[in-house]
Amino acid sequence: MITLPDELRFYLMVVADSILFGGLAFLSLLLIVSGLSRTLRESWLHRGLTFMVLATLIAMELVGSWYANVSPA
């Protein structure tokens, strides 16, 4: 495993976290706005992206809950 200084590790966690949540928030906003149109809402692309966003949020919640309950080494 690669050992990183604590400052760099914290910086990478913040950057990855902000990019992930920002991307999900932007994609969610696009899906909400495009969901106003019946033709867009019924497309396979819209349904697939909606499923992907919801599955990602659930996976992040599960991983976060698991990680919060892991005892420190």
For each residue, the residues with C-beta under 8 A, 3 or more apart:
1:
2:
3:
4: 8 9 12
5: 8 9
6: 9 10
7: 10 11
8: 4 5 11 12
9: 4 5 6 12 13
10: 6 7 13 14
11: 7 8 14 15
12: 4 8 9 15 16
13: 9 10 16 17
14: 10 11 17 18
15: 11 12 18 19
16: 12 13 19 20
17: 13 14 20 21
18: 14 15 21 22
19: 15 16 22 23
20: 16 17 23 24 60
21: 17 18 24 25
22: 18 19 25 26
23: 19 20 26 27
24: 20 21 27 28 53 56 57
25: 21 22 28 29
26: 22 23 29 30
27: 23 24 30 31 49 53
28: 24 25 31 32 53
29: 25 26 32 33
30: 26 27 33 34
31: 27 28 34 35 46 49 50 53
32: 28 29 35 36
33: 29 30 36
34: 30 31 37 40 41 46
35: 31 32 40 41 46 50
36: 32 33 41
37: 34 40 41
38: 41 42
39: 42 43
40: 34 35 37 43 46
41: 34 35 36 37 38 46
42: 38 39 46 47
43: 39 40 46 47
44: 47 48
45: 48 49
46: 31 34 35 40 41 42 43 49 50
47: 42 43 44 50 51
48: 44 45 51 52
49: 27 31 45 46 52 53
50: 31 35 46 47 53 54
51: 47 48 54 55
52: 48 49 55 56
53: 24 27 28 31 49 50 56 57
54: 50 51 57 58
55: 51 52 58 59
56: 24 52 53 59 60
57: 24 53 54 60 61
58: 54 55 61 62
59: 55 56 62 63
60: 20 56 57 63 64
61: 57 58 64 65
62: 58 59 65 66
63: 59 60 66 67
64: 60 61 67 68
65: 61 62 68 69
66: 62 63 69 70
67: 63 64 70
68: 64 65
69: 65 66
70: 66 67
71:
72:
73:
